[in-house]
Amino acid sequence: MGNRLSKIYTRTGDDGSTGLGDGARVGKDSLRVTAYGTVDEANSTIGLLLAADVPDDIRDLLTTVQHQLFDLGGELCIPGHAAIEDADIERLEQQLDRYNDDLPPLKDFILPGGGEAAARCHIARTVVRRAERESVALSRVEDVRPQAVHYLNRLSDLLFVLARVLARASGHGEVLWHHTRRR
């Protein structure tokens, strides 16, 4: 592990710059900082989800995801660093298939909601999706390993499925979009 922080503020960022994991200084508004900052935000939204009542199997899965998101943030913070592997993506896909198998096929769009845990899961999904978009934007101008983007894509899919599972488990059910509503 790197240096431990004994002092939280350093004043080195007062000029609008921040240090990357490799020691380079960049603007706090750089695409790289935006991408790993949004991964951090996604991790926080999963923490908020875990503060709700969720089944133990989903809690364990999302705790593992939080560790992986921390690793992914480190990968994006250190140019050239690799932390997320193909096996991590494959495990997400396995979990996605596992939880999706018990759900009925989708016939309508689902609105975010379905109880507290499901709604929090939808928030996490949308933040992960934004992290994915920002990582793609970064990849257009700097090197980003494809595993980082693939992981975020699968994770947002998994969170969508978990939101459906949580909505059903809570007894609230899924909130379907009514495309023929009255005007």
C-alpha positions as CSV (number, residue, x, y, z in Angstrom):
1,M,0.0,0.0,0.0
2,G,1.2,3.5,-0.7
3,N,1.7,6.3,1.7
4,R,-0.8,6.7,4.4
5,L,-2.5,10.1,4.7
6,S,-1.9,11.6,8.1
7,K,-3.0,15.0,6.9
8,I,-6.1,15.3,4.8
9,Y,-5.6,18.7,3.3
10,T,-2.4,19.5,1.4
11,R,-3.4,22.7,-0.4
12,T,-1.7,21.4,-3.5
13,G,-5.1,21.3,-5.3
14,D,-5.9,24.9,-4.5
15,D,-4.8,25.8,-8.0
16,G,-7.4,23.5,-9.7
17,S,-5.0,20.6,-10.2
18,T,-4.8,17.2,-8.7
19,G,-2.2,14.4,-8.6
20,L,-2.7,11.2,-10.4
21,G,-1.5,7.9,-9.0
22,D,1.7,8.1,-11.1
23,G,2.5,11.5,-9.6
24,A,1.5,13.6,-12.7
25,R,-0.5,16.7,-12.1
26,V,-3.6,17.4,-14.1
27,G,-6.6,19.7,-14.0
28,K,-9.4,18.6,-11.7
29,D,-11.7,18.9,-14.7
30,S,-9.6,16.5,-16.9
31,L,-11.4,13.6,-18.5
32,R,-9.4,11.2,-16.4
33,V,-10.3,12.8,-13.1
34,T,-13.9,13.0,-14.2
35,A,-13.9,9.3,-15.1
36,Y,-12.4,8.0,-11.9
37,G,-14.4,10.5,-9.8
38,T,-17.6,9.2,-11.3
39,V,-16.5,5.6,-10.5
40,D,-16.0,6.8,-6.9
41,E,-19.5,8.3,-7.0
42,A,-20.9,5.1,-8.3
43,N,-19.2,3.2,-5.4
44,S,-20.8,5.7,-3.0
45,T,-24.3,5.1,-4.5
46,I,-23.8,1.3,-4.0
47,G,-22.9,2.1,-0.4
48,L,-26.2,4.0,-0.1
49,L,-28.0,1.0,-1.5
50,L,-26.3,-1.3,1.0
51,A,-27.6,0.9,3.8
52,A,-31.1,-0.3,2.8
53,D,-32.6,-3.7,3.5
54,V,-31.2,-6.0,0.9
55,P,-30.9,-9.8,0.9
56,D,-27.6,-11.2,2.1
57,D,-26.6,-12.7,-1.3
58,I,-27.1,-9.3,-3.0
59,R,-25.2,-7.6,-0.1
60,D,-22.3,-9.9,-0.6
61,L,-22.2,-9.4,-4.3
62,L,-22.4,-5.6,-4.1
63,T,-19.7,-5.5,-1.4
64,T,-17.4,-7.4,-3.9
65,V,-18.4,-4.9,-6.6
66,Q,-17.5,-2.0,-4.3
67,H,-14.0,-3.5,-3.9
68,Q,-13.7,-3.9,-7.7
69,L,-14.9,-0.3,-8.3
70,F,-12.2,0.9,-5.9
71,D,-9.7,-1.1,-8.0
72,L,-11.2,0.3,-11.2
73,G,-10.8,3.9,-9.9
74,G,-7.2,3.1,-9.2
75,E,-6.8,1.8,-12.7
76,L,-8.2,5.0,-14.2
77,C,-6.1,7.1,-11.8
78,I,-2.8,5.6,-12.8
79,P,-2.3,5.7,-16.5
80,G,-1.2,2.3,-17.8
81,H,-2.3,0.4,-14.6
82,A,-4.4,-2.8,-14.9
83,A,-6.7,-3.8,-12.1
84,I,-9.9,-5.1,-13.8
85,E,-9.5,-8.4,-15.6
86,D,-11.6,-10.4,-18.0
87,A,-12.5,-12.8,-15.2
88,D,-14.1,-9.9,-13.2
89,I,-16.3,-9.2,-16.2
90,E,-17.2,-12.9,-16.6
91,R,-18.2,-13.1,-12.9
92,L,-20.5,-10.1,-13.4
93,E,-22.1,-11.9,-16.4
94,Q,-22.6,-15.0,-14.4
95,Q,-24.3,-13.1,-11.7
96,L,-26.4,-11.2,-14.2
97,D,-27.5,-14.5,-15.8
98,R,-28.2,-16.0,-12.4
99,Y,-30.5,-13.2,-11.2
100,N,-32.1,-12.6,-14.6
101,D,-33.1,-16.3,-15.0
102,D,-35.9,-16.0,-12.4
103,L,-37.4,-12.8,-13.8
104,P,-40.2,-12.6,-16.3
105,P,-39.2,-11.3,-19.7
106,L,-39.5,-7.5,-20.1
107,K,-42.5,-6.3,-22.2
108,D,-42.5,-2.7,-21.0
109,F,-40.0,-0.1,-19.9
110,I,-39.5,0.1,-16.1
111,L,-39.5,3.4,-14.2
112,P,-37.0,3.8,-11.4
113,G,-38.8,2.9,-8.2
114,G,-40.3,-0.3,-6.7
115,G,-39.4,0.3,-3.1
116,E,-36.4,2.0,-1.4
117,A,-33.7,-0.6,-2.2
118,A,-34.8,-0.9,-5.8
119,A,-34.9,2.9,-6.2
120,R,-31.4,3.2,-4.7
121,C,-30.3,0.5,-7.1
122,H,-31.6,2.4,-10.1
123,I,-29.7,5.5,-8.9
124,A,-26.5,3.4,-8.7
125,R,-27.2,2.0,-12.2
126,T,-27.5,5.5,-13.7
127,V,-24.3,6.7,-12.1
128,V,-22.5,3.6,-13.3
129,R,-23.8,4.3,-16.8
130,R,-22.4,7.9,-16.5
131,A,-19.1,6.5,-15.4
132,E,-19.1,4.3,-18.5
133,R,-19.8,7.2,-20.8
134,E,-17.0,9.3,-19.2
135,S,-14.6,6.4,-19.4
136,V,-15.4,6.1,-23.1
137,A,-14.8,9.8,-23.6
138,L,-11.5,9.4,-21.9
139,S,-10.6,6.4,-24.1
140,R,-11.1,8.6,-27.2
141,V,-8.1,10.8,-26.2
142,E,-6.0,8.6,-23.8
143,D,-5.3,4.9,-23.3
144,V,-8.0,3.1,-21.3
145,R,-8.1,-0.6,-21.2
146,P,-11.3,-2.0,-22.7
147,Q,-11.9,-4.1,-19.6
148,A,-12.6,-0.9,-17.7
149,V,-15.4,0.1,-20.1
150,H,-16.7,-3.5,-20.4
151,Y,-16.9,-3.9,-16.6
152,L,-18.9,-0.7,-16.2
153,N,-21.3,-1.8,-19.0
154,R,-21.9,-5.2,-17.4
155,L,-22.3,-3.6,-14.0
156,S,-25.0,-1.2,-15.1
157,D,-26.9,-4.2,-16.6
158,L,-26.5,-6.2,-13.4
159,L,-27.8,-3.2,-11.3
160,F,-30.8,-3.0,-13.6
161,V,-31.6,-6.7,-13.0
162,L,-30.9,-6.4,-9.3
163,A,-33.3,-3.4,-9.2
164,R,-36.0,-5.7,-10.7
165,V,-35.2,-8.4,-8.1
166,L,-35.3,-6.0,-5.2
167,A,-38.6,-4.4,-6.4
168,R,-40.2,-7.9,-6.5
169,A,-38.6,-8.9,-3.2
170,S,-39.9,-5.8,-1.4
171,G,-43.5,-6.5,-2.4
172,H,-43.7,-3.1,-4.2
173,G,-43.2,-4.7,-7.6
174,E,-41.8,-3.0,-10.7
175,V,-43.1,0.4,-11.8
176,L,-44.0,0.1,-15.5
177,W,-43.9,3.0,-17.9
178,H,-47.4,3.7,-19.4
179,H,-46.7,4.9,-22.9
180,T,-50.4,5.6,-23.6
181,R,-51.1,7.8,-20.6
182,R,-53.6,10.6,-20.7
183,R,-52.4,14.0,-21.6
